Amino acid sequence: MEEQTVLIKLNTEEQLTVPKELLISNSPVFKNLFVDLKFDEHVIDDFSPDSVKHFLTVLENKSLGDIEDKTFRELHKLGTAFEVDWLKKSCRDWLKKKMESASSKEDKIYLFKECWFIADKLKDEDVMNDLVSVMAHKNNSLLLSHYLSDMSKVKEAQIDVVMKLGGGEVEIFLNNILHNLRGQKTLDSKLRYILDNMNLAACSEINEELYLEVMDTVSELPEISANDLKWAYKLITNTARAVRSRKKDKIERTTELYETRKYLGLFKNCRTVTDITKAVSEDRVTSMFVVIDLLLELLFSHTSTKEELQFFIKTLTEACVDKQIQKVSRQYLHTIISGLRYSNPEQSKPLITLLTEIDKSEEMCTYNENVTIKLHELITITKYKEYKHLYIFKHPLSVACTKSDSKCGFILKGSIQEDNTTYKLCTDEDEYKDTGIHLHDAISARDMYRYTTFTGTCEGKQITVAGRRWWEDWLPHITDWKCTGGYVVYNVSDYLVAKR
C-alpha cells in the first residue's frame, strides 16, 4: 500500500512532502487537520524553514537528540503549538538539566530569558518555577546584577522572579538600588516596587549600615514627592518594628529536633484532619512537613469526606498564614505524590488529591524558602546507639564569616534507645572539635526538618520516596528499599530578599 503524504508549506516558496502518518501519530493538531478536516496541505509560515525541518527530523527520530541553545526555543514552540507532548516534555527535561549544571553568568542569563519567554508568551509558569526551585540557592550574584543594574528596563514580574533567585543576597540588591538611585531626582516606580516587596527587616539585620544608606538616599532625593516621602518614612518605621519583633522571637535557640515518643503522641492526638489544623493553631505543629507526615499516617487508616477535606484545606491555609509556619518544599511534596501513585489507587486517590491541592497553595508550599542540606558525614560514637550527623550549611546571617580552618554548619546528635530515638542540635563547642565544622548562633533546630530518601523497584521502574518511612504502609509490595540519603531542610524564609 502506497504511503500517504501531505504538503507542508514554509514561509518561503519551498514545500515539503511529509508522510501523513508521521504527523498524525505525533500531534492531535495534525490529526485534526489531515484526518478530521481532510486537508492535504498546511502552511507553517511563522517558523523558519530550518526550524520546521529540524522539527520534522525530531518527529521522525522520536527523540530530541543533542540540541544547541539557539534551537531550543523554536523546537519547544513547535512542540507546544502542535501539542506534541513527548517533545514538549523532552524540551523541558533538557532545559532543567541545563539549570542543574548552570554555573556561568551567560548560561544563567540564557535560562532566565528562555523561562521568561515561556511564562510571558506561552503563558506557562512551570519552567520559571523550575528555575527558581533549582537555582534559588546557587550563587547568582552576576545574574542578579545583570538584571538589577538598570531597573528601568526590567518588568515588575521579572523583578519578582529575580528576588526569588536572590536568596539571601541582600547586599547585592541594596548596592544595585543605590546604583539606580545615583543622579535621580525623584523616586522611580520600579525602585519603589522592589523596596515595597523586599524583606527589609532581613536587610537591616544582615547589613544595617547599607540598609540605612539606601533609605537615607531615598528620603533625600531632591524632588521626591510628598507621597513618596511619606511612604519612605512609613517603610522605615515598619521595618524597625519588624526587626524588634524578630529579635524578640529569636531570643531562645531550640535544640530538640525530633523525639519518637513525642511524635507518636502527636500522631495519637491527631485522629481527624480537624485535629491537625488544631495542632497547627496551638503551635504543637510548626512545619508543613510535619502536617504531611500526619496526613500520610491518618489517611492510611481513616477516610474523610470530600467536604471535610475541602474545609481542612481552607482552615489549614488560614492557620498557616496566621502562624507563619515552615512551608513544605514542592520538590519534596512532588516526590511523595509520585511515590503514592504506585500504591492502591482506591486508597491513595483522596490523599493524592489533597496533596495536589496543598501543592497549589503559596501559603503552604514553596520553591525557594527552604534549603535542602545533604548529610555530609556520619560519625559513630557508640555503634547502634549514638551518632553525630554533620551538615555543611552557611546561614544567611553568617555570610560574613571569615573562618578558614573549618566550614559553617551544624551537628545533630542521634541517640537510639529501645523505644525512643532523639535528634538534638549540638551547641557545645567541644562537640565540634576535629570535625571540620563550626556553628553560628543563628542556627536553631526550630527551623529544621530531617528526613531520609529511599529507592525501590516497582513494575520494573526504580522509584524514589522521601520522608519518615510512610512507604512501608502505603507500598508494602515493594521489598527492595535502599536508603539513598539523609537530609535536613532548613527554613530560611526570614532571611530571603523577597518578602514572605
N, C-alpha and C positions, 0 to 999 in steps of 0.2 A: 504493500500500500504506500502510495507516494506521500511524503511528509508535507503537511500543510504549512504554509508560510504566510507571514503578514509583512507589510511595509512599515518601517519606522522612518519618518521624515525628520531630518535635522534642520537646524536653523541656517543651514547653507542649502545648496541645491542637492546635496548628497542624500541618497536614500539607502536604507539598509534592509536587506531581506533577512528576516529572522524566523526561526522555527516557532510556530504558534504555540506549541506545547511548552516550550521553554518559558514563555512569558506567562501563560495562564496557570502553569503549575506553581509558579513562584509568587504571583501577585493577584489578589482579588480584584484590583483595579483593571488590570489587563483582561482578566476573565470576564468582567462585566462588559468591557469594550468589544472583545473579539468573539465571545460566546453569546452572552445575553443580548447585546445590541447588534451582533453580527457585522461589525466593522471589519474591513480588511486592511486598514492602514490607520496610523496615528502620528500626529505631529508632536515632537518633543523639541520645542524651539526656545525654551527658557533655560537650557543647559548647553554647555559647549559640546561640540561633536566628540572630542576626546573623552569627556566625562561620560557621555552616553555609551560610547564604545567600551569603555572600561566597565561600566555598569553591566552591560550585556555579557562581557567576559566573566565577570564575577558570578553572574547568574548561571552561566554555563559550567563553571568550575565548582559551583555550590560552595565556595569558600572565599573569604575576604582576601586571604593571602597577605603578603607583605605590601603594605601601602606606605606612601610618604605623607608627611604632614599636609602638603598642599592638595592632596587628592581626597583627604578625609571629608571635608565639608560637602563637596558635591556628591560623593558616594552616599553619605548619610542623608542628604536632602533627597536624593533619588529613591533611596530605600524607604524614606518616610512618605514621599509623595505617592509612591506606587504600593505602599503598605506591604513591603517585603520584610516581614517580621524578623526572619533569621538574619537578614543583612543588617537591619537596624540594630539588633542585639549585638551582632559581631562588631559593628562600628562602636557601640557604647563600650563593649569589653575592651576594644583596642584603646579607646580614649582613657578608660580607667587604669589600664596598665601603664599608660604614659603618665598619668597623675602619680601613680605609686613610685615611679622611677624618676620623676622630675626633680632636678636639683639646680639647673641653671636658670638665670633670670629669663632668658629667651624662651625656654620651654614653658615656664610658668605663665608668661605673658601670652604665649600661643594658646595654652589651655584655657586661660581666662577668656580670651576672645572667642574661642570656639564654643565654650559653655554659655557665654553671654548671648551669642548668636542663636543658639538652640532655644534658650529661655525667652529671648526677646522676639525673635522672628517665627520660631516654630511653636511658641507658647508651651514649652515643656521644661519645667524647672528641675526635673530629676537629675540631670547631669550636673547642674550647678550645685545641687545638694551633695552629689558625689564629690565634687571638687572641694567643698567645704569639709566634708567628712574625712577625706583622705589627706588634705593639705593644711588644715587649720593649725596643726601643731608642728608643722615644719618651720624652718627659718625662711620666712617670706619677706624679709626686710627690703630687698631690691624690688620685688614685685609691688609692695606697698608704696614705696617711694615713687615708682613709675606712675602710679595712678593718683597719688596724693600731691605730687609736686605742683600740679596746676588743676585745682579742683573745679575751676570754671568749665573744664572740658569733660567732666565726669557727671553722669546722671545720678540722681539720688538713689535709684535702685541699685546702681553699681557701687555706690558708697556703702550701702547696706552689706553687700557681699564682701567688699574689701575689709570692712570692720570685722566680719566673722572670720575672715582669713588672717586678721591681725593678731588673733590670740591675745596674749598679754603684752604685746609690743607697744605699750602706751607712749614711750618716749619717741618712737618713730612718728606716731600720729601728732603728738604735741609739737615736735620740731617742724613737721611739714605744715601744720596750722600756722605756726609763727612765720614760716617762709611765705605762705599765701597772704598773710596779713601785712607783710612789708610793703610800704608805699601805698597802702589803701587808705582812703579817707572815710569810707562807710563800710558797714558790715555786709559782706556778700551773703546771699541767701544760702549758698552751699556750705559756707563755713558755719553759719548759724545751724543748719540742719545737722551737720556732723557733731557739733558740740551738744546739741539737744539729744542726740542719740548715743553719745559716748558715756561710758562708765566713769564719770569724773571723780567719784569717790576713790576708785582704784588708782586713777591718775594722781590724785593728791597723796595717797599713801605711798605709791611707788616712787614718785619724784615731785615732791611738794613745790620745790623751787621752780621747776619748769612749768608746772600747772599754774602757779600764781603769775608767772611771766606771761603766759597766754591770756589769762583773764585780765591782767592789767593792760596788756596791749589792746584787747578788745574794748575795754572801758575807756581808753584814752584815744580812740580813733577820732581825728579832728572834726569830722562831720557826722558822727554817729547820731542816729535818730533817737528821740526821746523814748520811743517804744523799744528800740534795741537796747538802749542803756538800762531801762527798767528790767528788761528780760535778763541782761547780763548780771545785774545785782541779785535778781531772784535765783539765778543759776548758782551763783557763788554761795548764797545763803543755804539753798537746798543741799548743795554738796557738803558744806560744813556740817549740817545736821546729819547727813548720811554717814560721814566719817565718824562722828561721835557715836552714832548708833552701832556702827560696825565694830568699833573698839570695845564697846560695852558687851557686844555679843561674843567677842573673841577673847575675853579675859581668861577663861579657863580652857586649856587644851584637854581634849579627851584622848585616852589611850586605849580603851577597850574597844576592839573591833568586832569580835564575834565570840559567843559562848553558846554551845549546843543546848544547854538546859534552858537558857532564856529564849532561844529561837524556837524550841519545841513548845515552850509556854505560850509564845506568840501565836504559833500555829493552832494550839489548843483553844485559844480565846477568839480566833477568827474563823468561825464556822459558817459565816454568811458574808456576802460581799458588803453588806452594810457594816459588819464588824470591821472590815478592812478600812473603810472610809473613816469610821470612828477612831481607829488606831492612828490614822494619819492626823486627824483633827486634834487628838490628845497627845501628839508628839511621841507616841510609842513607836511609830514608824516614821523615819525621816528621809527615806530614799525610795524612789520608784523602783529601784532594783529589788528591794525587799517586797514591794507590792506585787511584782511579777512572781517572786518566789511563792508568795501566799496564794496567788491565783492558780499557779501550777499545782499546788497542794490541794487547794479547796475544790477546784473544778474537776479533779480526777475522780473524786468520790461523791461530789454533790452536784446537783443540777440547779440552775436558776432560769427563770423565765426570761424571754426577750425583753419584756418591760422592766424587769428587775435589773438586767444588765445595762439597759439604756439609762435608767435612773442612776445606777452606780457610776457610769461614765460622767454624767452631769455633776453629781455631788463630789466625786473624786477630783474632777477638774477644779471645782471651786475650792476644795481643801488644799490642793497643790498650790494654787495662786495665793491663798491666804498664808500658807506656811512656808512658801518658797523652798520646798524640799528638793533634794537632788533629783534631777531628771534622769531617765534611763536613756542610754545611748542607743540610737537607732540601729547601729551596726550589730549590737548585742541582741536587740529585740528581733531583728531580721534572722539571726542565726537560730533563735528559739523557734520562730514561726516556721522556718524551713525544716527544722527537725520534726516538729509536730505533724507535718504533712505526711510523715511515714508511719504515724500512729493510726489507731482505729478511727476512721473518718467520722462515724456517728458520735463518738465520744469527744473528739478533738475539735469538731467544727465550731461549736459555740465559743470555745476558748480562742481559736484562731481568729474568729470574727471579732471577739473582744480585743485581742492584742492588736489587730489591724486598726481598730478604732483608736486605741491608745497611740499607735504609730502616727496617726494623723494629727495628734494634738501637740501644739507647740508648748503648751503648759506642762506636759508630762514627758515629752521626748525631746532629744537634742541631737544635733550632728556634731557640735563643737564645744559643748560646755564641760565635757569630761575628757581627761587624758587617760588613755589606757596604757598601763605600765606592765611590761612582761617581767616575770621573775628573773632576776639577774644571776642569783646564786643561792643554793640551799646548803646551809651548814648544819651538820648533825652535832647536837650537844649530847644527847643520850638517845641511842637508836630506839626507834618506835615510841619515844616518849617526848622528846623536846628538840625543836629545830629553830634555826634562825633563817628567815626568808629575807634576802637582800634585794632591794629595789633601787635603781638609779632614777632620780627624778629631780628636776630643778623647779622649785616652786616659783611662781611669778614674783613673790616678794624677795626671792634670793637671787634675782638676775645679776645683781652687782657683786656676787660672791667672788672672791679672788683666791680662795684656797686652791693650791695646785698639787698638794700631796694626796688628795682624796677627792671623790666626786660627791656632789649633792645627792641626797637620797634618804632612805629610811629603812629600818629593820623591823619586821614583825616577828615576834616570838610565838611559835605554835607549841602548845602543851597538850599532850594527848593522855587522857585518863580512861578508865574503863567505860564510863558513861558520859564523859564530858570532854569536849575539845574547846580550847580557847585560843584566840589570836589577839595579841596586845602589841601596841606600838612601843618600841624600846626608846626610852628617853634618857637613860643613864649613859653618860659619855663613855664609861668603861665598856659598855656593850658594843661600842663602835671601834674599839682598838683593833688594829690589824685587819680591818675588813675592807679598807679602801673607800669607805663611805663615811660622810659626816652629816649630821642632822641640823636642820634650821628650826627655829622656834615656831615658824608659821605652820609647820606640818602638824596635822591633827587627824586622829582616827575618825572623827566625826565626818570628814569629807571623803571617806574611803568606802569601797565595796570590793570584797575579794571573791574571785570565782575561778573555776578551772574549765578547760576545754577538753573534750574527748572526741575521738573519731571511731566510727564503727561502720560495718558493711550491711547494706540493706538493698535487696533487689539488684545486686551486682554493682551498686554505687557506694562510694565512700561518703558518708555524711558527717558533718561536724555539729556538735552541740555545745552549749555553754551554760554555766550556772552552777547549781548545787545538787547534782545527781537526780534531778527530776526525771531524767530519761529512763532510769531503772524501772519506774512505774509505767510511764507512757509508752516506752519502746521495749517491752520485755522480749520481743522476738529477736532483738539484736544482742548477740552474746560476745562479740569480739571487741568490746570497748578498750581503747588505749588512751591514756592521758597524754595530751599533746602540749599542755602548758598551764602555768598558773599566772594569774593576772590580778592587779589592783586597778580599779577605776577611781580616779581622783577628780573630785568636783572642783573645777577652777572658775566657776561662773562668776564669783565675786571679784575676780581679777582680770576678766577679759575686757578688751577695749569696748566691745559692744555692750550697751546697757541691756540687762536681762529684761 
